[in-house]
């Protein structure tokens, strides 16, 4: 009976060491080291809330995106941003009534839906490339800036031309 208990104790010790070793490695290298190349990370994209009747305030037709800022109020505020996945476009309010439109296709590996935004920088969470709100590259592995699209504004109506 004592042998079985010793075996269980030894198994428990091995399991403890295995788990604490993994935690130690992740603490040293950072969890991002293990997930940085995953294309399945959850994006941190604020949704555009639907207004009355399920209207999001965003329409896409014939290579033109139209945004009604009275409905898509998150974009009306400085620092507000969103991804329009069907057009593969990032939109960001840079302040002073200016919005920038950028491709959401990362110039490193063509990921197009895994973006976060903080400190006026977009980060592609597939591999960690970072870009300014004008699309310029901050750091790679990407080596080129994001494509930009012309944006016009007439009151609360914003138009992005994708042609």
N, C-alpha and C positions, 0 to 999 in steps of 0.2 A: 504494500500500500504506500509506503514511503517513497518508492521509486516513481510511482504515478504522480504523486504530489510534486516531487522534484522535477519531473518532466514538465508538468504544467507550469511550475515556477520558472523553469528555463524558457519555455515557450512564451510566457508573459514577459520575461526580460527581453527576449529577442524582439517581440512585438513592440515593446516600449522603445528599444533602441532604434528600431526601424522607423517608427513614427517620429521620434525626436530628431533623428538624422535628417529626415525629409523636411521637417520644420526648420532646422538649422540651415539647410541649403537654400530654402526659399527665403529665409530671413536675410541671408548673405547676398544672394543674387537678386532678390526682389521677385515678386510674383509676376511682374510684367515680362521678365525674362522668359517665362514659360508660356505666356499667352500672346506675346508680341506678334508672332507670325500666324496667328489664327485669324481666319476670315469670318469666323462665327461669333465674334464678340458682339455684345449688345451695344447698339449705338445709343448715344446720349442725346437724342434729337427731340427738342420740345415739339409736341404736336401742335398743329394749328387747330385751335378749337373750332368746332362747327358752330355757326351762328344759327339764326332762325331757319327752320326748314332743312337743317342738315347742311347748309351752305358753309364751306370752309373759307370762302372769300378768294380762293385760288382756282383759276381755270387755265387749262392748257389746250390750245388749238392752233394748228398750222404753224408750228415753231414759234409761237408767242405765248408767254405766260402773262396772265393778268391777275394782279393782286389787289383786292379791295381792303385797304388798311382799316376801314371801319369794322370789318368782320374779322380779318386776320390781325387782331390787335397786338399779338406778340411781336410782330414785325414793326409795329408802329413805334415801339420804344427803342432807344439807343441800346445796342448790345443784343437786341432780339434777333433770332436767327432760326432757320429751318432748312430742311432738305425737302425738295420736291422730287421724289424718287422716279416718277414716270418721265421726268425730263432730265434726270441726273444733274440737278442744279442745287447749289447751296445759295441761300439768300441771307444777307446780314445787314442790319441797320447800323451804319457806322456813325450816326449822329448828324446833326444839322440837316435833317431831312434828306439824307443820302442813304441809298441802299446799293449794295454791290451784289452782283450775281456772278458766281463762279461755277465751273464744272465741278461735279462731285466725283469725277473719275480721277483718282489719284494718279499722278504721273510716274509713280514707282511701279505699281503692279496692277493698276486698273481697278482696285477696290472702289466701289461707288456708294456704299451705304453705311459705312462704319466711321462716323465722324463725331468728334466732341468739339466743344468750343469753350475756351476760357482765356482770360487775359488777352482778349483781342486776337486770338490765334486759333486756327482750326487744326486739329490733329486727326490724321487718318489712323485709326486704331488697328488697322491690319498690320502695319510695320513701324508706326511711330513718326512718319513724316509730318512736319508742321509747316503751316502756311499763314501768312498775314491775311487780313481781310481784303487786301487788294489782289490776292492770289500769289504774291511773291513767296518764294521758298525761304523758310527760316532754317530748317535743317532736314536732312535726309533720313532714310536712304534715297528718297526722290532726288532727282537732279535738275528738274525743270519746274517752273511755276505752274499754277493752275490756270487754265484758260478762263478769260473773263468775257462777259456778255454785256452789251449796251443796255442800260436801264434808263427809262424816262419816267417822270412822275408828273401827274396832273392832279393836284389836290391830294385826295386819298387813294387815287388809282395809280398803281405802279405797273409798268409794262416792261417785260424783258424780251428782247428779240434774240432768238437762238439761231437765226440764219447766219 
